[in-house]
Amino acid sequence: MYRIGIGFDIHRLEEGRKLVIGGVEIPYEKGWVAHSDGDILFHALTDALLGAVGYGDIGQLFPDTDEKWKEAKSDMFVRKAVDIVKSEGYSIENVDGFILLERPKLLPYRNRIIENIRNITGCNNIFIKGKSFEKLGDIGKGLAGACEVVVLLKKVI
């Protein structure tokens, strides 16, 4: 039996904040406006994993109204989602995602991002793409970034 999950996240960008994507801090003059570290890739991945097993979403497990998640590293959200997926008897077979961000370019960081996902999920079939927004809207103007992730799970027990 297979399950598919989809996750999406979007955050505004602001000068003087950290830009973290897939657990990699990327040097840039702007970063995410968020309660946690704002890692849009890890937030979308968490939602995709939770959705695939019908377990709710990141906001239910890690509400931004709870101070204990303030400035939290988002890898722990993914780790908790992976634990839930495994406890439901599934393995993570595929992770595919894209990041919409005008700047900076993500190609120099992609392999590290994929390796971080591999280390957390145990999945070997991962691909992450960076896409510009062709200067359209808030993303194209460099005011925001967004991410969408799809996962495929397989029942193993």
N, C-alpha and C positions, 0 to 999 in steps of 0.2 A: 504494500500500500504506500502511496506517495502523497505528500502534502506540499502545496505551494504557498508561500507567504510573500507579501509585498509590504515594504516600508517606505515612508517618505518623511523628510524633515527639511525645514528651511529656517535660516536665521539671518538676522541683519548683521552687517559688518560695521565696525566702528574703530576709529584710530585708537592705538594704545592698548588693544586687547590681543590675546593670543589666538593664533589660527592653528587649530588642531584638527587634522583629518586622518581618520583611521589610526589614531594613536600617535601620529607623527606631528610634532610641532614644526610648522613651516614658517620660515622667516618671511615676514610681510608686515607692512605698516598698519594693517587692520586685522581684526580678529572678531570672533563671534560675540554677539550680545546674547547671553544665555545665563541660566541659573547654574548649570554645571559648566564643564569646559566647552560645551556647545558643539562637540564633534558630530557634525551632521551625518557622516557616514556611519559611525557607531550607533547613533540614535535610530537611523533608518534600518540598519541591520537588526538592532534589538526588536523593533516593531515587526519586521518581517519574520523573525524567528518566533516571536510570541504569537503573531497572527496565524502562522502555519499550524500551530497546535491549539489554536482557539483559547489562548490564555490571557487575552486582554492586550494592553499596550503599555508603552514606556511610562506614560503619565499616571497609570494606575499603580504601577510598582514603585516608581521613583518620582512622586509628584514634586513639581517645582515650588510648591508651598511648604515643603519640608526642608528646614535649614540643614539637615544632615547631608543633603545632596548638593548644597551650595558649593560651587567650584569643584565638584567631584569629577574624577577622571572617568570618562564614559566607557572605558574598557570593562569596568566592573558591571555596567549594565548589560553588556554583551555576555560576559561570563555567567551572570545570573540567568539570562535567556538560554544560553547553551545548556546549563544545568537542568533547566525546566524541559527543554527539548529532549535531552537524554533520559530524564526521569519518565517521560512519556513514551519511551521506547523507540526514539527516532535517531537516525544519524543524519548529519548535514552533508548532502551530496553535491550541492552546487550553490555558489554565491555569485551573483552578477549584479553590478550596479554602475550607476553613472553619477558624476558630480557636476552640477551646473555652477560654474564659477568663471567670471571673466578673467580675473587675475588672482593669484599667480598661476602659472602653468603647473600642472600636477605631474607631468611625465617624469621629472627627476626624482619624485618621491613615490611613484607608483609601486615599485618593487618592495619598498619597505612597508608600505601600507598593506599590500597583499600578504607579505610575510607575517605582519601583525595579526591579520585576520586568520591566517592559517594556524598560527600558534594558539589562538584563542578557541577556534572552532574545531580544529582537527580536520578541516576540509582541505582537500588538495585541488579542487576544481573551482578556482576563484578568478574573476576578472573584474577590474574596476577601470572605468573610463572617465576621463575629464573632458568636459564639453564647455565651450564658451557659449554665451547667450547672444552673440553677434550684436552686442551693444544695445540690446532691447530691454526695456523695463528696468526694474531695480537691480536685477542680477547683472544685466548688461552694463549698467552704470557703475557697477562695483559697490553697490549698497547692500547686497545680500548674496547668499549662496544657498543652493538646494541640493538634495540628493534623493535618489530613488534606488532601492535595492530589492531584488527578488531572490528568494531562496527555494531550493528543492530539498525536501526531507524524504527519507525512506524509513519505513517501519522495520526495525531489526529484531525486536522482541515482542 
